[in-house]
Amino acid sequence: MEAFLKDNDVENAKKVLVSIMGKDFACVKTRYAPDPLIASFLLAKNSKGDIAITFSDSANCDIELRDLRGDRYIVYGGNNIIHLYDTSFSSLFPLSLDDLIPILAGIFSSVVLERRPLTDYEKTVLQNAQNLGVLIEKGLKVPSYKALPAFISLILSLDPFIPGITGNREGTIKMIKELDIDETTPIVEIKEEKLNSLIYRIVSSIINYNPKFSRDDLITDRVFYLEFDTLELAFATLYFFDIKGSSSLFQLVSSPSYAENMILTFREKLSKGFSVGDVVEDKEGYIVKSTLDSPLLTQLILLQLQKVKKDKKIFLDINGEIFTSRYFLPGENEGLIKVDIRGKDKS
């Protein structure tokens, strides 16, 4: 669909955002998802006046960032609509050093959550961002393969999910040792022959559930900024949004250095290991045996394994207690929500 997005659509969208930022007061209606929320907070941060942000369907606002699970529109002035197709809202904002990290978080959380490629416009934004220090290079699609020990990068690989490796600390270390690789060496430092063996093992594992997966899906264009790997930044953004709520995204936009805390917490939590087990379909959605405390990241894994449908809710069975998040169960509570077996809030 992205091929239909014209330059004048992008320019009109930018003009609408600028007009909103110039108001003394404006109301923004948005969907409860990372990219539209980050874009709404960027509007508030860069506006001269006050911005009210609402998730209410009945609200009558100056602008609506309408996101129908990946198909995006900007609605303004009553019935005026700009169709952005796949392109993220966050990519529409002017590039600046102060906003670059949240813009990247918005773009790549959208890409990961929707399991889509970058749009042509987003690619242009990233190419322009190279003037601010963004680096684009070919590399493995695993988190922070330059900075982290190889075994941690592989444990944190949520997309692609690697059977027996993702979340499996013992299995990952065992596999790396079998290939005569030092598990503490970053993947970028592994010599070519051993690296090819590692890539072969990864691809061989993935094609068991996705026969179309190939080496070209694993070695892709990767985007870095300072010490941040945008793939890991996206995972951390989704994780914090899911378990803490929109306040974490507001803090990311207000103080971009907060991304460091998000990523360190994400690494610390998931590198200890986790499991996603049996899936039972209930009338309310899917109940998943899990030690991963993020329904959203659990869904990301299960979609790859083709065990769930994207339009159904995810509930986690963690030690016999059932949890979900506001993304799946709209309501007033944010973060990880304890529910009864029918998906009704117990708190």
C-alpha angles and dihedrals in degrees: 000000000000091000089074094059106107129203091246090055090056092045092048090050090052091049091053091051091049091050091052091049089053095057124101088226133006138171120222122197113201143168121253098252132106102255099047090043093051089047091050091051090048088054090051093046094052099038123107091217137036123296124204115203122201139174093198114124091209096054118115105218139171090243138011125203097206114194115178095189095298103339103101133200136173111215118193142154093026108294102008110122132186114194112213096176108198098346114116122241091228092062091065095069123097113265114248135154090246095053102031098095095051090043090054090045090052095047097046097039085056092048093049097041093049093037092227137133123256113275120240090253093051089050089054091050091052092047089053090047089063085082087066095049104276112148123208118192143148112266147133117298094237125108120274096342088170100052109028130068109266095248093054093048089053095045088054094050101119096157110057092032109211113206113234091009111058107083091357109112097177094042092049095050091046092052093048092049091050087059090051092244124142103242092213093058115099112245091242089064097050112112117251099253094051091040090056089051090051092049090050092052092049095048091045090054094048097048088064088077099019111037091183093061114112142172088269089062090055098045106056143141106295126196126213135177120189104313093338124107104202092216091058090041088056093049091048091047092052091045095051093042089052101045100031107023138223094326089075091056091047089053091048091054094043095045111018091190085073085081088077091060092046093052095044091050091047091051094045093050101043100034089067086069135257140196137218109200141163119008121209120187113225129181088257095048137279125334110206128193102227147155090195105097097207117088090192096054089042089056090049090057095043093049089058090050089049091233097125141034118240095230095060128084124255122223122183123219102208111176091331096311122108123228138173136160138242091261088070099027111041113211143104098292120086133196124028107350124202110221140174120255091271092057098255120141114259097184 
